[in-house]
Amino acid sequence: MNNINVVLAGQPNVGKSMLINAVSNSKLKVGNFSGVTVDKTEVDFKYCDDISCTDYNIHIIDLPGAYSLTEYTIEEKVTKNFLKDGEYDVIVNVVDSTNLERNLLLTMQLLELGKKVVVALNMSDEADKEGIEIDAEQLSAILGVPCIKTSAKENIGIHELKEAIILVSNQSLNSSKVIYSDTVEEEVERIVNFLTEKKYKSETTYREMAVKLLQEEPNMYQDMHNKPIWMELLPIIRGSLNHMYLHYETKDIDEIFQDERQAFSRGAMLEVQSVRLAVKENMTQKIDSILIHKLFGVPIFLFFMWGLFQLTFEIGSIPMDMIDKLFGAMGEGAIRIFGDNELGSVIADGIIAGVGAVVMFLPNIMILFLGIALLETTGYMSRVAFLLDGFFHKFGLHGKSFIPLVTGFGCSVPAYMAARTLKNEKDRLLTLFIIGFMSCGARLPIYVLFAGAFFAPEQAGNILFLIYISGALLGLVAAKVLNVVVFKNEDEPFVMEMPKYRLPSFKLIWHTVWNNAWMYLKKAGTYILAASVLIWFASNYPKNLHIIEQYENKIEFASNDETKNDLTNEMKQKLLENSYLGKIGKATEPLFAPLGFDWRLTVALEAGLAAKEVVVSTLGVLYALGDEVDEGNSGLVEQIKKNIPFASAVSFIVFVMIYLPCLAASMVFAKEAGGWKYLGYLFVFTTVTAWILSFIAYNIAKGLS
């Protein structure tokens, strides 16, 4: 006969005594815990499970009621000590279904112990009378442990509870799904990554170790103190604690984790509980009734986001233009210093231009993360994720995916960085893969050029709106496809912390903004330099001296400036056509021929891998108009009308809308996704998708025209 030792733990007045009677239907033994006068209730009974009909001898100990695992009362001390040091197989956490949020505070602490747990949602009959409905299956998925609705009074769910105890006792221990705020999870991940890199051997999971170290659990510190790894680990723990102290404006670690548990409990309750009857609201609930209102919540958030993007891309454009001019002047200075030769060109057009492309986005990133930090530290961001999760969940996305996706309409670089607020790897990767479908500002000149060439001015605005909306809808469809085909795991329910509303701390805001800005410079700047030089090399080599000599002679004997300018532009066209980039474009032209592209459109697309801004100027060079043209240039518009069929133009726009983002964004994507292989996956995914959809668009447009 198999023996199972079970402990009943719960807050006072949750019906543990009635439940133990209902479960065992046996005579109770009452005594005292060792060394104290606190009652110790025990019972033994036999049970045969439904599946294998194996006989079990189940021994249950009813622990004293405790609001939390502290030592404020003798009962709490007894419960805490027994749960930490006692011998048992399963904890049955008895929860009052009419007070779910408060009871989940203890549930979190029990899950943090790293033991096998079953949650009994007791008093479910009383909850029904009060109009409270709890989705036990959803709560089970959130906590990672079985949650059974029970009523000791009405004998509801008792059999199911026994079966759950048997099932959990026979299973291997699985880590619970306790989720903390982004701040704490970031520090947990930091410690886990260090232990992983060191390949530290431990019977405890790295996550459990990290949480206990951050909670300053004495036994864990004592155990680690004598290990060789401690000298390296200690500075990391200190840094993590200092970050948490800064965020919470307190050094009381118990208070910090109490706030974390309250936030989790409230978030879990909101996820699984619905109330049919009206209840009196507190101030937080009154604010939430407006900010996460079914009708007004989304418009309010859209207004906030509109304001944030106005700041990001309107105010941010001022320092961006200044930085652009600064690096332009530096490039001209480099030409003057090193001469108009190979060295001057690589420094000016390769190195300085590449670094400038990174630094130019810094103001946008700092403003964006300032706004995001304000939304997060006030507690509003969690509400937004909760509000939008229902819609995004249909496409396999997380509610928090909204921020990086909307940011993608401005620039993919900060959008990829904004995705780090998603802590679940699957959610983050899925979001990262579809950000590119949101047309960034750099693609706008291309859209304006082609819309101006093929549509009347009064229709151009509608066409632009259609392009942007189509890209967003395609992104959602792509997310659904990826979720079904690539990310085949079942959608995991999640709980978003619901912290109290509070005024943001200037120190915390600055810490967040500065860290993100510095991380961006480190991540993007280290790779963009080499890649920029590579693109420069591909578009400037090999040096076709005979072409240069031929045109320089023509330019020298030209009769007027207009002719000289035309010849200079024609020379640039020939040089680009015969460069490595031009040769690659011509070599790959057959791949794009089914889409209606000639070699010029192919070269323009490939140049756009460096920066979408250069697509228009590249077309200007290829049509012998020079590289100073923009989307409003009438000569280029006429060349587009004359040389590109309407169906090819539609196909080209669709391809631009979907394919790989610019070089800077691609570098950031690779770092945020976790490796270069993901950039390879993104390249294949976006290119294949763009090709297929462009092919479809080309043939439809060709049939209609």
MIMIVEX-925887 format. One line per 3 residues: number of its first residue (from 1); for each residue x, y negated, z of C-alpha. Coordinates in nm, 2 decimals, always signed. Example, Ala and Ser with C-alpha at 12.3 -4.5 7.8 and 13.67 -1.06 7.14 Angstrom:
BEGIN
1 = +1.23/+0.45/+0.78 | +1.37/+0.11/+0.71
END
This chain:
BEGIN
1 = +0.00/+0.00/+0.00 | +0.13/-0.34/-0.09 | +0.15/-0.61/+0.17
4 = +0.09/-0.98/+0.10 | +0.15/-1.25/+0.35 | -0.06/-1.56/+0.30
7 = -0.06/-1.90/+0.48 | -0.36/-2.13/+0.47 | -0.26/-2.50/+0.46
10 = -0.47/-2.80/+0.43 | -0.57/-3.13/+0.59 | -0.80/-3.14/+0.89
13 = -1.17/-3.06/+0.84 | -1.14/-2.90/+0.50 | -1.31/-2.58/+0.61
16 = -1.01/-2.35/+0.65 | -1.16/-2.16/+0.95 | -1.48/-2.09/+0.76
19 = -1.29/-1.99/+0.45 | -1.07/-1.74/+0.64 | -1.38/-1.58/+0.78
22 = -1.54/-1.56/+0.43 | -1.23/-1.42/+0.28 | -1.15/-1.15/+0.54
25 = -1.49/-1.07/+0.69 | -1.28/-0.94/+0.98 | -1.22/-1.02/+1.34
28 = -0.97/-1.31/+1.39 | -0.67/-1.29/+1.62 | -0.60/-1.62/+1.80
31 = -0.27/-1.69/+1.97 | -0.01/-1.97/+1.99 | +0.28/-2.06/+1.76
34 = +0.62/-2.00/+1.92 | +0.72/-2.26/+2.18 | +0.41/-2.47/+2.14
37 = +0.05/-2.46/+2.26 | -0.09/-2.50/+1.91 | -0.34/-2.23/+1.81
40 = -0.22/-1.97/+1.57 | -0.51/-1.79/+1.39 | -0.43/-1.46/+1.20
43 = -0.63/-1.20/+1.02 | -0.56/-0.87/+0.84 | -0.78/-0.71/+0.58
46 = -0.76/-0.46/+0.29 | -0.85/-0.55/-0.07 | -0.86/-0.36/-0.40
49 = -0.80/-0.58/-0.70 | -1.02/-0.56/-1.01 | -0.75/-0.49/-1.27
52 = -0.54/-0.20/-1.14 | -0.75/-0.11/-0.83 | -0.43/-0.13/-0.63
55 = -0.48/-0.14/-0.25 | -0.34/-0.45/-0.08 | -0.30/-0.52/+0.29
58 = -0.34/-0.90/+0.31 | -0.22/-1.09/+0.62 | -0.34/-1.45/+0.65
61 = -0.21/-1.71/+0.89 | -0.41/-2.03/+0.93 | -0.18/-2.32/+0.98
64 = -0.28/-2.63/+1.18 | -0.45/-2.91/+0.98 | -0.19/-3.16/+0.86
67 = -0.24/-3.48/+0.65 | +0.12/-3.45/+0.53 | +0.44/-3.26/+0.60
70 = +0.58/-3.51/+0.85 | +0.64/-3.48/+1.22 | +0.40/-3.75/+1.35
73 = +0.20/-3.49/+1.54 | +0.28/-3.16/+1.69 | +0.04/-2.99/+1.45
76 = +0.22/-3.14/+1.15 | +0.56/-3.05/+1.29 | +0.44/-2.69/+1.33
79 = +0.30/-2.67/+0.98 | +0.61/-2.83/+0.83 | +0.85/-2.60/+1.01
82 = +0.66/-2.28/+0.93 | +0.62/-2.37/+0.56 | +0.99/-2.44/+0.53
85 = +1.13/-2.15/+0.74 | +0.85/-1.89/+0.78 | +0.82/-1.57/+0.59
88 = +0.52/-1.55/+0.35 | +0.44/-1.48/-0.01 | +0.17/-1.73/-0.11
91 = +0.04/-2.06/+0.02 | -0.34/-2.11/-0.02 | -0.39/-2.49/-0.01
94 = -0.75/-2.56/+0.10 | -0.87/-2.89/-0.05 | -1.19/-3.08/+0.04
97 = -1.36/-3.12/-0.30 | -1.54/-3.43/-0.18 | -1.21/-3.60/-0.10
100 = -0.99/-3.49/-0.38 | -0.75/-3.78/-0.41 | -0.66/-3.79/-0.05
103 = -0.62/-3.41/-0.03 | -0.39/-3.39/-0.33 | -0.13/-3.59/-0.13
106 = -0.06/-3.28/+0.07 | -0.09/-3.06/-0.24 | +0.20/-3.24/-0.40
109 = +0.42/-3.19/-0.09 | +0.33/-2.82/-0.09 | +0.42/-2.79/-0.46
112 = +0.75/-2.97/-0.39 | +0.85/-2.68/-0.16 | +0.90/-2.45/-0.46
115 = +0.67/-2.18/-0.33 | +0.39/-1.98/-0.49 | +0.06/-2.18/-0.44
118 = -0.31/-2.13/-0.50 | -0.54/-2.42/-0.46 | -0.89/-2.36/-0.31
121 = -1.13/-2.64/-0.40 | -1.34/-2.58/-0.10 | -1.68/-2.74/-0.02
124 = -1.77/-2.74/-0.39 | -2.14/-2.71/-0.29 | -2.12/-3.04/-0.10
127 = -1.94/-3.20/-0.39 | -2.22/-3.10/-0.62 | -2.47/-3.26/-0.39
130 = -2.27/-3.58/-0.39 | -2.26/-3.59/-0.77 | -1.89/-3.50/-0.79
133 = -1.78/-3.27/-1.07 | -1.42/-3.14/-1.08 | -1.27/-2.97/-1.38
136 = -1.09/-2.69/-1.20 | -0.93/-2.55/-1.52 | -0.79/-2.89/-1.61
139 = -0.65/-2.94/-1.26 | -0.49/-2.60/-1.28 | -0.32/-2.70/-1.60
142 = -0.20/-3.03/-1.45 | -0.06/-2.88/-1.13 | +0.07/-2.56/-1.29
145 = -0.10/-2.34/-1.02 | -0.45/-2.17/-1.01 | -0.73/-2.39/-0.88
148 = -1.04/-2.21/-0.77 | -1.38/-2.37/-0.67 | -1.49/-2.22/-0.34
151 = -1.76/-2.27/-0.08 | -1.71/-2.08/+0.25 | -2.06/-2.18/+0.35
154 = -2.23/-2.05/+0.04 | -1.98/-1.77/-0.03 | -1.89/-1.92/-0.37
157 = -1.56/-1.83/-0.54 | -1.44/-1.60/-0.26 | -1.38/-1.31/-0.49
160 = -1.21/-1.52/-0.75 | -0.98/-1.66/-0.48 | -0.87/-1.32/-0.37
163 = -0.80/-1.22/-0.73 | -0.59/-1.54/-0.77 | -0.39/-1.46/-0.45
166 = -0.31/-1.11/-0.59 | -0.22/-1.24/-0.93 | +0.01/-1.52/-0.80
169 = +0.18/-1.29/-0.56 | +0.27/-1.05/-0.84 | +0.40/-1.31/-1.07
172 = +0.74/-1.46/-1.08 | +0.77/-1.81/-0.94 | +0.70/-2.08/-1.19
175 = +0.79/-2.44/-1.14 | +0.49/-2.66/-1.07 | +0.41/-2.96/-1.29
178 = +0.45/-3.24/-1.04 | +0.52/-3.55/-1.23 | +0.65/-3.87/-1.08
181 = +0.67/-4.22/-1.22 | +0.91/-4.30/-1.51 | +1.16/-4.45/-1.26
184 = +1.19/-4.14/-1.05 | +1.17/-3.90/-1.34 | +1.46/-4.09/-1.50
187 = +1.68/-4.03/-1.20 | +1.57/-3.67/-1.17 | +1.67/-3.62/-1.53
190 = +2.01/-3.79/-1.46 | +2.09/-3.54/-1.18 | +1.95/-3.24/-1.38
193 = +2.17/-3.33/-1.68 | +2.48/-3.35/-1.46 | +2.41/-3.01/-1.30
196 = +2.35/-2.87/-1.64 | +2.67/-3.00/-1.78 | +2.86/-2.86/-1.48
199 = +2.68/-2.52/-1.52 | +2.62/-2.53/-1.15 | +2.51/-2.19/-1.01
202 = +2.21/-2.21/-0.79 | +1.91/-2.00/-0.68 | +1.70/-2.32/-0.68
205 = +1.60/-2.49/-1.00 | +1.79/-2.80/-1.10 | +1.48/-3.01/-1.09
208 = +1.39/-2.89/-0.74 | +1.75/-2.97/-0.63 | +1.73/-3.31/-0.78
211 = +1.40/-3.40/-0.62 | +1.52/-3.28/-0.28 | +1.84/-3.48/-0.31
214 = +1.65/-3.79/-0.40 | +1.41/-3.73/-0.11 | +1.73/-3.71/+0.12
217 = +1.62/-3.36/+0.24 | +1.87/-3.28/+0.52 | +1.91/-2.91/+0.45
220 = +1.98/-2.97/+0.08 | +2.24/-3.24/+0.17 | +2.40/-3.01/+0.42
223 = +2.42/-2.72/+0.18 | +2.57/-2.94/-0.10 | +2.81/-3.12/+0.13
226 = +3.07/-2.84/+0.14 | +3.05/-2.77/-0.23 | +3.33/-2.89/-0.47
229 = +3.07/-3.05/-0.69 | +2.97/-3.29/-0.41 | +3.24/-3.55/-0.48
232 = +3.12/-3.59/-0.84 | +2.75/-3.57/-0.75 | +2.75/-3.82/-0.47
235 = +2.81/-4.14/-0.68 | +2.53/-4.03/-0.92 | +2.29/-3.99/-0.62
238 = +2.39/-4.33/-0.49 | +2.32/-4.49/-0.82 | +1.99/-4.32/-0.86
241 = +1.88/-4.43/-0.51 | +1.99/-4.79/-0.56 | +1.78/-4.80/-0.88
244 = +1.48/-4.67/-0.69 | +1.54/-4.92/-0.41 | +1.54/-5.19/-0.66
247 = +1.22/-5.08/-0.83 | +1.02/-5.03/-0.51 | +1.18/-5.32/-0.32
250 = +1.24/-5.09/-0.02 | +1.51/-4.85/+0.10 | +1.26/-4.63/+0.29
253 = +1.27/-4.31/+0.08 | +0.97/-4.17/+0.26 | +0.77/-4.47/+0.16
256 = +0.88/-4.45/-0.20 | +0.78/-4.09/-0.24 | +0.45/-4.15/-0.05
259 = +0.37/-4.41/-0.31 | +0.47/-4.16/-0.59 | +0.23/-3.90/-0.44
262 = -0.05/-4.15/-0.41 | +0.00/-4.26/-0.77 | +0.00/-3.89/-0.89
265 = -0.30/-3.80/-0.68 | -0.50/-4.09/-0.81 | -0.40/-4.01/-1.17
268 = -0.49/-3.64/-1.13 | -0.82/-3.73/-0.97 | -0.91/-3.96/-1.26
271 = -0.82/-3.69/-1.51 | -1.04/-3.41/-1.36 | -1.31/-3.57/-1.15
274 = -1.63/-3.74/-1.27 | -1.90/-3.89/-1.04 | -2.26/-3.89/-1.14
277 = -2.37/-4.11/-0.85 | -2.27/-4.47/-0.79 | -2.01/-4.53/-0.52
280 = -1.88/-4.85/-0.36 | -1.57/-4.97/-0.54 | -1.25/-5.12/-0.39
283 = -1.06/-5.40/-0.55 | -0.84/-5.18/-0.76 | -1.14/-4.99/-0.89
286 = -1.31/-5.32/-0.97 | -1.01/-5.44/-1.17 | -0.99/-5.10/-1.34
289 = -1.36/-5.12/-1.43 | -1.27/-5.41/-1.65 | -0.93/-5.32/-1.78
292 = -1.01/-4.95/-1.87 | -1.37/-5.02/-1.96 | -1.50/-4.80/-2.24
295 = -1.60/-5.10/-2.45 | -1.38/-5.38/-2.33 | -1.06/-5.19/-2.23
298 = -0.92/-5.15/-2.58 | -0.99/-5.51/-2.70 | -0.83/-5.65/-2.38
301 = -0.52/-5.43/-2.44 | -0.51/-5.53/-2.81 | -0.51/-5.89/-2.71
304 = -0.22/-5.83/-2.47 | -0.03/-5.65/-2.74 | -0.11/-5.92/-3.00
307 = +0.04/-6.17/-2.76 | +0.35/-5.95/-2.70 | +0.41/-5.91/-3.07
310 = +0.36/-6.28/-3.13 | +0.64/-6.33/-2.88 | +0.85/-6.05/-3.02
313 = +0.84/-6.13/-3.38 | +0.76/-6.51/-3.39 | +0.98/-6.64/-3.11
316 = +1.23/-6.36/-3.17 | +1.27/-6.47/-3.53 | +1.43/-6.79/-3.41
319 = +1.74/-6.64/-3.26 | +1.73/-6.37/-3.53 | +1.77/-6.64/-3.80
322 = +2.05/-6.80/-3.59 | +2.23/-6.47/-3.55 | +2.18/-6.40/-3.93
325 = +2.33/-6.74/-4.02 | +2.62/-6.69/-3.76 | +2.72/-6.35/-3.91
328 = +2.67/-6.50/-4.26 | +2.91/-6.78/-4.17 | +3.15/-6.52/-4.02
331 = +3.14/-6.33/-4.34 | +3.22/-6.64/-4.55 | +3.50/-6.72/-4.31
334 = +3.64/-6.37/-4.35 | +3.64/-6.42/-4.73 | +3.83/-6.75/-4.69
337 = +4.08/-6.59/-4.45 | +4.14/-6.26/-4.63 | +4.05/-6.37/-4.98
340 = +3.79/-6.27/-5.23 | +3.94/-5.92/-5.26 | +3.89/-5.57/-5.13
343 = +3.99/-5.64/-4.77 | +3.78/-5.95/-4.75 | +3.48/-5.77/-4.90
346 = +3.49/-5.47/-4.67 | +3.53/-5.70/-4.36 | +3.26/-5.94/-4.47
349 = +3.01/-5.72/-4.65 | +3.08/-5.40/-4.46 | +3.19/-5.45/-4.10
352 = +3.05/-5.80/-4.02 | +2.73/-5.74/-4.21 | +2.69/-5.40/-4.04
355 = +2.75/-5.54/-3.69 | +2.52/-5.83/-3.77 | +2.24/-5.59/-3.87
358 = +2.26/-5.44/-3.52 | +2.29/-5.76/-3.32 | +2.02/-5.94/-3.52
361 = +1.75/-5.71/-3.36 | +1.87/-5.77/-3.01 | +1.64/-6.07/-2.94
364 = +1.34/-5.87/-3.05 | +1.43/-5.58/-2.84 | +1.49/-5.79/-2.53
367 = +1.15/-5.97/-2.57 | +0.97/-5.64/-2.64 | +1.11/-5.47/-2.34
370 = +1.04/-5.77/-2.12 | +0.68/-5.74/-2.22 | +0.68/-5.36/-2.17
373 = +0.85/-5.40/-1.83 | +0.59/-5.65/-1.72 | +0.31/-5.41/-1.82
376 = +0.47/-5.12/-1.65 | +0.57/-5.29/-1.32 | +0.22/-5.44/-1.27
379 = +0.07/-5.09/-1.31 | -0.12/-5.17/-1.62 | +0.07/-4.95/-1.87
382 = -0.06/-4.63/-1.70 | -0.42/-4.75/-1.74 | -0.36/-4.82/-2.11
385 = -0.22/-4.46/-2.16 | -0.52/-4.32/-1.97 | -0.76/-4.54/-2.19
388 = -0.62/-4.43/-2.52 | -0.53/-4.07/-2.45 | -0.87/-3.94/-2.55
391 = -0.83/-4.07/-2.91 | -0.46/-3.99/-2.95 | -0.50/-3.65/-2.80
394 = -0.71/-3.55/-3.11 | -0.39/-3.59/-3.31 | -0.17/-3.42/-3.06
397 = -0.03/-3.75/-2.93 | +0.01/-3.89/-2.58 | -0.17/-4.20/-2.47
400 = +0.16/-4.38/-2.42 | +0.24/-4.32/-2.79 | +0.04/-4.63/-2.88
403 = +0.32/-4.87/-2.77 | +0.60/-4.74/-3.00 | +0.36/-4.68/-3.29
406 = +0.23/-5.04/-3.28 | +0.58/-5.17/-3.23 | +0.67/-4.98/-3.55
409 = +0.47/-5.24/-3.75 | +0.73/-5.50/-3.64 | +1.05/-5.30/-3.65
412 = +1.13/-4.93/-3.62 | +1.45/-4.99/-3.41 | +1.27/-5.12/-3.09
415 = +0.98/-4.88/-3.17 | +1.21/-4.58/-3.14 | +1.35/-4.71/-2.82
418 = +1.00/-4.78/-2.68 | +0.93/-4.40/-2.72 | +1.15/-4.33/-2.42
421 = +0.86/-4.41/-2.20 | +0.73/-4.07/-2.30 | +0.90/-3.82/-2.07
424 = +0.76/-3.50/-2.22 | +1.00/-3.39/-2.50 | +0.73/-3.27/-2.73
427 = +0.53/-3.59/-2.70 | +0.84/-3.80/-2.75 | +0.96/-3.61/-3.06
430 = +0.62/-3.61/-3.22 | +0.59/-3.98/-3.17 | +0.94/-4.05/-3.30
433 = +0.87/-3.85/-3.62 | +0.57/-4.06/-3.72 | +0.68/-4.41/-3.62
436 = +0.82/-4.45/-3.97 | +0.47/-4.42/-4.11 | +0.40/-4.76/-3.95
439 = +0.53/-5.01/-4.21 | +0.79/-5.23/-4.05 | +0.84/-5.60/-4.14
442 = +1.13/-5.52/-4.37 | +0.90/-5.34/-4.61 | +0.67/-5.64/-4.64
445 = +0.87/-5.81/-4.91 | +0.85/-5.50/-5.13 | +0.47/-5.48/-5.08
448 = +0.44/-5.86/-5.15 | +0.65/-5.82/-5.47 | +0.44/-5.54/-5.62
451 = +0.11/-5.67/-5.50 | +0.19/-6.01/-5.66 | +0.29/-5.84/-5.98
454 = -0.02/-5.62/-6.03 | -0.30/-5.80/-5.84 | -0.46/-6.14/-5.84
457 = -0.34/-6.37/-5.55 | -0.69/-6.36/-5.38 | -0.67/-5.97/-5.37
460 = -0.31/-5.95/-5.25 | -0.40/-5.98/-4.88 | -0.66/-5.70/-4.91
463 = -0.40/-5.48/-5.08 | -0.14/-5.55/-4.81 | -0.41/-5.46/-4.54
466 = -0.49/-5.14/-4.73 | -0.12/-5.04/-4.74 | -0.07/-5.09/-4.37
469 = -0.39/-4.91/-4.27 | -0.31/-4.63/-4.51 | +0.03/-4.58/-4.36
472 = -0.11/-4.57/-4.01 | -0.38/-4.32/-4.10 | -0.12/-4.10/-4.28
475 = +0.09/-4.11/-3.97 | -0.19/-3.98/-3.76 | -0.26/-3.70/-4.01
478 = +0.11/-3.62/-4.01 | +0.11/-3.60/-3.63 | -0.18/-3.35/-3.65
481 = +0.00/-3.14/-3.91 | +0.33/-3.14/-3.71 | +0.14/-3.06/-3.39
484 = -0.01/-2.76/-3.56 | +0.28/-2.64/-3.77 | +0.59/-2.74/-3.58
487 = +0.49/-2.80/-3.22 | +0.28/-2.49/-3.19 | +0.26/-2.49/-2.81
490 = -0.08/-2.55/-2.65 | -0.14/-2.91/-2.57 | -0.03/-2.96/-2.21
493 = -0.26/-3.18/-2.00 | -0.08/-3.45/-1.82 | -0.15/-3.68/-1.54
496 = -0.06/-4.05/-1.56 | +0.03/-4.21/-1.23 | -0.21/-4.48/-1.12
499 = -0.01/-4.71/-0.89 | -0.15/-5.01/-0.72 | -0.15/-5.34/-0.90
502 = +0.14/-5.56/-0.78 | +0.34/-5.86/-0.88 | +0.65/-5.78/-1.09
505 = +1.00/-5.83/-0.94 | +1.23/-6.05/-1.13 | +1.53/-5.84/-1.03
508 = +1.36/-5.52/-1.16 | +1.25/-5.69/-1.48 | +1.60/-5.81/-1.55
511 = +1.74/-5.47/-1.47 | +1.51/-5.30/-1.71 | +1.56/-5.55/-2.00
514 = +1.94/-5.56/-1.96 | +1.98/-5.19/-1.94 | +1.77/-5.13/-2.25
517 = +1.95/-5.41/-2.44 | +2.29/-5.27/-2.35 | +2.19/-4.91/-2.43
520 = +2.07/-5.03/-2.77 | +2.40/-5.20/-2.85 | +2.60/-4.89/-2.74
523 = +2.38/-4.65/-2.93 | +2.32/-4.83/-3.25 | +2.65/-5.03/-3.27
526 = +2.88/-4.73/-3.25 | +2.74/-4.56/-3.56 | +2.61/-4.85/-3.78
529 = +2.96/-4.98/-3.84 | +3.09/-4.66/-4.01 | +2.76/-4.62/-4.20
532 = +2.76/-4.98/-4.33 | +3.11/-4.94/-4.46 | +3.00/-4.62/-4.63
535 = +2.71/-4.79/-4.81 | +2.94/-5.08/-4.90 | +3.19/-4.84/-5.05
538 = +2.92/-4.65/-5.25 | +2.78/-4.97/-5.41 | +3.12/-5.13/-5.48
541 = +3.33/-4.83/-5.61 | +3.47/-4.71/-5.83 | +3.61/-5.04/-5.95
544 = +3.52/-5.07/-6.32 | +3.79/-5.32/-6.41 | +3.72/-5.30/-6.79
547 = +3.36/-5.42/-6.71 | +3.49/-5.70/-6.49 | +3.75/-5.81/-6.75
550 = +3.50/-5.80/-7.03 | +3.24/-6.02/-6.85 | +3.50/-6.26/-6.70
553 = +3.62/-6.33/-7.05 | +3.26/-6.40/-7.17 | +3.19/-6.61/-6.86
556 = +3.51/-6.82/-6.91 | +3.40/-6.91/-7.27 | +3.03/-6.96/-7.19
559 = +2.90/-7.29/-7.31 | +2.68/-7.38/-7.01 | +2.61/-7.29/-6.65
562 = +2.29/-7.11/-6.73 | +2.47/-6.88/-6.96 | +2.75/-6.82/-6.71
565 = +2.49/-6.73/-6.44 | +2.31/-6.49/-6.68 | +2.64/-6.32/-6.76
568 = +2.74/-6.30/-6.39 | +2.41/-6.13/-6.31 | +2.45/-5.90/-6.60
571 = +2.80/-5.81/-6.48 | +2.66/-5.73/-6.13 | +2.40/-5.51/-6.29
574 = +2.66/-5.31/-6.49 | +2.89/-5.28/-6.19 | +2.60/-5.15/-5.97
577 = +2.49/-4.92/-6.24 | +2.83/-4.76/-6.27 | +2.91/-4.75/-5.89
580 = +2.88/-4.43/-5.69 | +2.54/-4.55/-5.57 | +2.43/-4.61/-5.93
583 = +2.56/-4.27/-6.04 | +2.38/-4.10/-5.76 | +2.06/-4.28/-5.87
586 = +2.10/-4.16/-6.23 | +2.19/-3.81/-6.12 | +1.88/-3.79/-5.90
589 = +1.65/-3.96/-6.16 | +1.52/-3.62/-6.27 | +1.40/-3.55/-5.92
592 = +1.19/-3.87/-5.92 | +1.08/-3.86/-6.29 | +0.75/-3.67/-6.20
595 = +0.67/-3.98/-5.98 | +0.71/-4.22/-6.27 | +1.05/-4.36/-6.15
598 = +1.33/-4.46/-6.38 | +1.69/-4.48/-6.26 | +1.65/-4.84/-6.15
601 = +1.36/-4.76/-5.90 | +1.56/-4.46/-5.79 | +1.87/-4.67/-5.71
604 = +1.65/-4.93/-5.53 | +1.50/-4.66/-5.31 | +1.84/-4.52/-5.23
607 = +1.98/-4.86/-5.15 | +1.68/-4.90/-4.92 | +1.82/-4.63/-4.70
610 = +2.07/-4.89/-4.57 | +1.81/-5.16/-4.52 | +1.46/-5.20/-4.67
613 = +1.54/-5.57/-4.72 | +1.79/-5.49/-4.99 | +1.53/-5.31/-5.22
616 = +1.41/-5.64/-5.36 | +1.76/-5.78/-5.41 | +1.87/-5.45/-5.57
619 = +1.59/-5.47/-5.82 | +1.70/-5.83/-5.89 | +2.05/-5.70/-5.97
622 = +1.92/-5.41/-6.18 | +1.70/-5.64/-6.39 | +2.00/-5.88/-6.43
625 = +1.84/-6.16/-6.22 | +2.11/-6.16/-5.95 | +2.11/-6.06/-5.59
628 = +1.97/-6.39/-5.46 | +1.61/-6.32/-5.56 | +1.32/-6.27/-5.32
631 = +0.97/-6.13/-5.34 | +0.84/-6.46/-5.47 | +1.08/-6.49/-5.76
634 = +0.87/-6.53/-6.08 | +1.13/-6.38/-6.30 | +1.14/-6.06/-6.10
637 = +0.77/-6.04/-6.09 | +0.76/-6.07/-6.47 | +1.03/-5.80/-6.51
640 = +0.83/-5.57/-6.27 | +0.51/-5.62/-6.48 | +0.69/-5.56/-6.81
643 = +0.91/-5.26/-6.71 | +0.71/-5.07/-6.45 | +0.37/-4.91/-6.53
646 = +0.09/-4.96/-6.28 | +0.09/-4.59/-6.18 | +0.46/-4.59/-6.12
649 = +0.42/-4.90/-5.90 | +0.16/-4.73/-5.69 | +0.38/-4.43/-5.66
652 = +0.68/-4.64/-5.56 | +0.48/-4.82/-5.29 | +0.36/-4.49/-5.14
655 = +0.72/-4.36/-5.13 | +0.85/-4.68/-4.97 | +0.57/-4.66/-4.71
658 = +0.67/-4.31/-4.59 | +1.04/-4.23/-4.66 | +1.33/-4.26/-4.41
661 = +1.37/-4.60/-4.23 | +1.67/-4.82/-4.25 | +2.02/-4.72/-4.14
664 = +2.00/-4.90/-3.81 | +1.67/-4.74/-3.72 | +1.80/-4.40/-3.84
667 = +2.10/-4.42/-3.60 | +1.87/-4.52/-3.31 | +1.63/-4.23/-3.40
670 = +1.91/-3.98/-3.39 | +2.02/-4.09/-3.05 | +1.67/-4.11/-2.90
673 = +1.56/-3.78/-3.05 | +1.87/-3.61/-2.90 | +2.10/-3.52/-3.19
676 = +2.19/-3.55/-3.56 | +1.99/-3.24/-3.65 | +1.67/-3.43/-3.58
679 = +1.77/-3.70/-3.82 | +1.82/-3.42/-4.08 | +1.47/-3.29/-4.00
682 = +1.33/-3.64/-4.03 | +1.50/-3.69/-4.37 | +1.36/-3.37/-4.50
685 = +1.01/-3.43/-4.35 | +0.97/-3.79/-4.47 | +1.13/-3.73/-4.81
688 = +0.91/-3.42/-4.89 | +0.60/-3.59/-4.76 | +0.68/-3.91/-4.96
691 = +0.74/-3.71/-5.28 | +0.42/-3.51/-5.25 | +0.20/-3.81/-5.17
694 = +0.37/-4.02/-5.44 | +0.32/-3.75/-5.70 | -0.05/-3.73/-5.61
697 = -0.09/-4.11/-5.61 | +0.10/-4.14/-5.94 | -0.13/-3.89/-6.12
700 = -0.45/-4.04/-5.97 | -0.34/-4.39/-6.07 | -0.24/-4.27/-6.41
703 = -0.58/-4.11/-6.46 | -0.76/-4.42/-6.36 | -0.55/-4.67/-6.56
END
